[in-house]
């Protein structure tokens, strides 16, 4: 995973980072707000409860995974609502696991409907490119053997060019040969079939989890399209980046979507978006509790 993240970041053109960096805030913030509101209202309408839907379904799914999301979130719940953090972890993790599986499935669907470059409307499919801006195409696309990247520009050549080339080459090897084995390990390690069976006894829970993933994917793409980003790529980078299970989920999503170049943006969604969710949860608990 470290190879994929480091290689994708070092190989990203600086112009792409600058153009997409500010724009991505719109779908990121908007998606968090819409998912929380939608799940709260529908959960209340179904009788599942607004508080339970927001704090125990929407929050863990959008929180950035397990280590950076569920664990600190359980500590916030313990300090503000009482109880044991470990019991909250057991309650929060299933939503993350199920959402991760659904998100990877959505990524595969997007890959299937765009693998020939299909465009269902203007700005739908960027074929791996996330921004729709004027300029030279080569400024926003990576190269097989990159001769410069973000860090050389920002840190004024602190990292030698040969180092960037080596990392990017290793990234290509890992993404092409080792990623499938990594995904199998992820599935075996994190998926708990006993917990899944228990959750499916209440049909409202999986429905709400599915709703969270679908809303995140659809809304993020729409908001990204409004700020001149491609619908599919924004849905993957923001919507799926927030509903998967963090770093390992990001690897699975970009692999299923066949868009490994989006890895840095999924990392932004998982880490920065997850931190925003933790802040939002800490503010909502006094209101909902």
C-alpha positions as CSV (number, residue, x, y, z in Angstrom):
1,X,0.0,0.0,0.0
2,X,2.9,2.4,0.8
3,X,4.3,1.7,-2.7
4,X,1.0,2.6,-4.3
5,X,0.5,5.8,-2.3
6,X,4.1,7.1,-2.6
7,X,4.4,6.2,-6.3
8,X,1.1,7.9,-7.2
9,X,1.9,11.1,-5.3
10,X,5.4,11.4,-6.6
11,X,4.2,10.8,-10.2
12,X,1.3,13.3,-10.0
13,X,1.8,16.4,-12.2
14,X,2.0,19.7,-10.2
15,X,-0.6,21.4,-12.4
16,X,-3.1,18.7,-11.7
17,X,-2.6,19.0,-7.9
18,X,-3.1,22.8,-8.0
19,X,-6.2,22.7,-10.2
20,X,-8.0,19.9,-8.3
21,X,-6.9,20.8,-4.8
22,X,-9.2,23.7,-4.3
23,X,-12.1,22.2,-6.3
24,X,-12.3,19.0,-4.3
25,X,-13.4,20.8,-1.2
26,X,-16.9,21.4,-2.7
27,X,-17.8,17.7,-3.3
28,X,-16.0,16.7,-0.1
29,X,-17.9,19.0,2.3
30,X,-21.2,18.7,0.3
31,X,-21.2,15.0,0.4
32,X,-20.6,14.8,4.1
33,X,-23.5,17.1,4.7
34,X,-25.9,15.4,2.3
35,X,-25.2,11.9,3.6
36,X,-25.6,12.8,7.2
37,X,-28.9,14.7,6.6
38,X,-30.3,12.0,4.3
39,X,-29.5,9.1,6.5
40,X,-30.8,10.9,9.6
41,X,-34.2,11.7,8.0
42,X,-34.7,8.3,6.3
43,X,-33.5,6.5,9.4
44,X,-36.0,8.4,11.5
45,X,-38.8,7.7,8.9
46,X,-38.0,4.0,9.0
47,X,-38.2,3.9,12.8
48,X,-34.5,3.1,13.1
49,X,-33.9,6.4,14.8
50,X,-32.2,9.7,13.7
51,X,-29.5,9.4,16.4
52,X,-28.6,5.8,15.5
53,X,-28.6,6.4,11.8
54,X,-26.3,9.4,12.1
55,X,-23.9,8.3,14.8
56,X,-23.8,4.6,14.1
57,X,-24.2,4.3,10.4
58,X,-23.4,7.5,8.6
59,X,-20.5,8.6,10.9
60,X,-18.4,5.4,10.8
61,X,-18.9,4.9,7.0
62,X,-17.8,8.5,6.3
63,X,-15.1,8.6,9.0
64,X,-12.1,7.4,7.1
65,X,-11.8,3.7,8.0
66,X,-10.9,1.9,11.2
67,X,-7.6,3.2,12.6
68,X,-8.2,6.8,11.7
69,X,-12.0,6.7,12.0
70,X,-13.7,4.1,14.1
71,X,-11.0,4.0,16.9
72,X,-11.0,7.8,17.6
73,X,-14.7,8.0,17.1
74,X,-15.3,5.3,19.7
75,X,-13.2,7.4,22.1
76,X,-15.3,10.5,21.4
77,X,-18.4,8.5,22.1
78,X,-17.0,7.1,25.3
79,X,-16.1,10.6,26.6
80,X,-19.4,12.3,25.6
81,X,-21.9,9.5,25.9
82,X,-20.4,7.1,28.5
83,X,-19.8,3.4,28.1
84,X,-16.7,1.6,26.9
85,X,-14.8,2.6,23.8
86,X,-14.4,-1.1,22.9
87,X,-18.1,-1.7,22.8
88,X,-18.5,1.2,20.5
89,X,-15.8,-0.1,18.2
90,X,-17.7,-3.4,17.9
91,X,-20.9,-1.5,17.0
92,X,-19.2,0.8,14.5
93,X,-17.0,-1.5,12.5
94,X,-19.7,-3.6,10.8
95,X,-21.0,-0.5,8.9
96,X,-17.5,0.2,7.7
97,X,-17.0,-3.4,6.5
98,X,-20.3,-3.6,4.6
99,X,-19.9,-0.1,3.1
100,X,-16.4,-1.0,2.0
101,X,-17.6,-4.1,0.1
102,X,-20.4,-2.1,-1.5
103,X,-18.0,0.7,-2.5
104,X,-15.6,-1.7,-4.2
105,X,-18.6,-3.1,-6.1
106,X,-19.6,0.4,-7.2
107,X,-16.0,1.0,-8.4
108,X,-16.2,-2.2,-10.5
109,X,-19.5,-1.0,-12.0
110,X,-17.9,2.4,-12.9
111,X,-15.0,0.6,-14.6
112,X,-17.4,-1.7,-16.5
113,X,-19.5,1.2,-17.9
114,X,-16.5,3.3,-18.9
115,X,-13.8,0.9,-20.0
116,X,-14.3,1.9,-23.6
117,X,-14.4,5.6,-22.8
118,X,-18.2,5.9,-22.8
119,X,-19.6,9.4,-22.3
120,X,-23.2,9.4,-21.1
121,X,-23.1,13.2,-20.9
122,X,-20.5,16.0,-21.2
123,X,-18.1,15.7,-18.3
124,X,-19.1,12.2,-17.3
125,X,-15.9,10.2,-17.9
126,X,-12.4,11.6,-17.7
127,X,-10.7,8.2,-18.3
128,X,-8.6,8.8,-15.1
129,X,-8.3,12.6,-15.4
130,X,-10.3,14.3,-12.6
131,X,-10.4,18.0,-13.7
132,X,-12.1,19.6,-16.8
133,X,-10.0,22.6,-17.4
134,X,-8.4,24.4,-20.3
135,X,-4.8,23.8,-20.9
136,X,-2.3,21.3,-22.4
137,X,-3.3,17.7,-21.9
138,X,0.2,16.7,-21.0
139,X,0.2,19.1,-18.1
140,X,-2.5,17.1,-16.4
141,X,-1.6,13.5,-17.2
142,X,1.2,11.3,-15.9
143,X,3.9,9.8,-18.0
144,X,5.3,6.2,-18.1
145,X,8.7,7.4,-17.0
146,X,8.2,10.7,-15.1
147,X,11.1,13.2,-15.1
148,X,9.7,15.4,-12.4
149,X,7.0,15.6,-9.8
150,X,5.4,17.5,-7.0
151,X,8.2,17.3,-4.5
152,X,10.9,18.5,-6.9
153,X,8.9,21.6,-7.6
154,X,7.7,22.3,-4.1
155,X,11.0,21.4,-2.3
156,X,13.2,22.8,-5.0
157,X,14.9,19.6,-6.0
158,X,15.5,18.3,-2.5
159,X,14.6,14.8,-3.8
160,X,16.8,13.7,-6.7
161,X,15.1,13.0,-10.0
162,X,16.4,9.4,-10.0
163,X,14.6,8.8,-6.7
164,X,11.3,9.9,-8.1
165,X,11.8,7.7,-11.2
166,X,12.6,4.7,-9.0
167,X,9.6,5.2,-6.8
168,X,7.3,5.6,-9.8
169,X,8.7,2.5,-11.4
170,X,8.2,0.5,-8.3
171,X,4.6,1.8,-8.1
172,X,4.0,0.4,-11.6
173,X,5.3,-3.0,-10.6
174,X,3.3,-3.2,-7.4
175,X,0.1,-2.0,-9.0
176,X,0.4,-4.4,-11.9
177,X,1.5,-7.6,-10.1
178,X,0.9,-7.5,-6.3
179,X,-2.4,-5.6,-5.9
180,X,-4.7,-8.6,-6.5
181,X,-2.9,-10.6,-3.8
182,X,-3.2,-7.6,-1.4
183,X,-7.0,-7.3,-2.0
184,X,-7.5,-11.0,-1.1
185,X,-5.6,-10.5,2.1
186,X,-7.7,-7.4,2.9
187,X,-11.0,-9.3,2.4
188,X,-9.9,-12.3,4.6
189,X,-8.6,-10.1,7.4
190,X,-11.4,-7.7,7.9
191,X,-14.6,-9.4,6.8
192,X,-16.6,-10.9,9.7
193,X,-19.3,-13.2,8.5
194,X,-20.9,-13.7,11.9
195,X,-21.3,-10.0,12.4
196,X,-22.8,-9.6,8.9
197,X,-25.4,-12.3,9.6
198,X,-26.4,-10.6,12.9
199,X,-26.8,-7.3,11.2
200,X,-28.9,-8.6,8.3
201,X,-31.6,-9.7,10.9
202,X,-32.7,-6.0,10.9
203,X,-33.3,-5.1,7.3
204,X,-33.1,-1.4,8.0
205,X,-29.4,-1.5,8.8
206,X,-28.1,-2.8,5.5
207,X,-30.6,-0.6,3.7
208,X,-29.2,2.5,5.4
209,X,-25.6,1.4,4.8
210,X,-26.4,0.9,1.1
211,X,-28.1,4.3,1.0
212,X,-25.1,6.0,2.5
213,X,-22.8,4.6,-0.2
214,X,-25.1,5.4,-3.1
215,X,-25.8,8.9,-1.9
216,X,-22.1,9.6,-1.4
217,X,-21.2,8.3,-4.8
218,X,-24.0,10.1,-6.7
219,X,-23.8,13.4,-4.8
220,X,-20.0,13.7,-4.9
221,X,-20.0,13.2,-8.6
222,X,-22.7,15.8,-9.2
223,X,-21.0,18.4,-7.0
224,X,-17.7,17.7,-8.7
225,X,-19.3,18.1,-12.1
226,X,-20.6,21.5,-11.0
227,X,-17.0,22.7,-10.3
228,X,-15.6,21.4,-13.6
229,X,-14.5,18.0,-12.5
230,X,-15.4,14.7,-14.2
231,X,-18.4,12.9,-12.7
232,X,-16.9,9.4,-12.6
233,X,-13.5,10.4,-11.3
234,X,-15.0,12.7,-8.5
235,X,-17.4,9.9,-7.5
236,X,-14.4,7.6,-7.1
237,X,-12.0,10.1,-5.5
238,X,-14.5,11.6,-3.1
239,X,-17.6,9.5,-2.7
240,X,-15.8,6.2,-2.7
241,X,-12.7,7.6,-1.0
242,X,-14.9,8.4,2.0
243,X,-17.1,5.3,2.1
244,X,-14.3,2.7,1.8
245,X,-12.3,1.6,4.8
246,X,-9.3,4.0,4.6
247,X,-6.0,3.2,3.1
248,X,-6.6,-0.5,2.3
249,X,-10.0,0.4,1.0
250,X,-8.5,3.1,-1.3
251,X,-6.2,0.5,-2.8
252,X,-9.2,-1.8,-3.5
253,X,-11.3,1.0,-5.0
254,X,-8.8,2.4,-7.4
255,X,-7.9,-1.2,-8.5
256,X,-11.5,-2.1,-9.1
257,X,-12.1,1.2,-10.9
258,X,-8.9,0.8,-12.9
259,X,-7.9,4.3,-12.0
260,X,-4.7,4.0,-9.9
261,X,-3.8,7.6,-10.7
262,X,-6.6,8.8,-8.4
263,X,-5.0,7.3,-5.3
264,X,-3.8,10.7,-3.9
265,X,-7.3,12.1,-4.1
266,X,-8.8,9.2,-2.3
267,X,-6.2,9.7,0.4
268,X,-7.3,13.3,0.8
269,X,-10.9,12.2,1.1
270,X,-10.1,9.5,3.6
271,X,-7.8,11.5,5.8
272,X,-9.1,15.1,5.6
273,X,-12.7,14.1,5.1
274,X,-12.4,11.6,8.0
275,X,-11.0,14.3,10.3
276,X,-13.9,16.6,9.4
277,X,-16.4,13.8,10.2
278,X,-14.8,13.3,13.6
279,X,-15.2,17.1,14.3
280,X,-18.8,17.0,13.1
281,X,-19.6,14.0,15.3
282,X,-18.2,15.7,18.4
283,X,-20.5,18.7,17.7
284,X,-23.6,16.6,16.9
285,X,-23.5,14.3,20.0
286,X,-24.7,17.0,22.5
287,X,-27.6,17.8,20.1
288,X,-28.6,14.2,19.3
289,X,-27.8,12.5,22.6
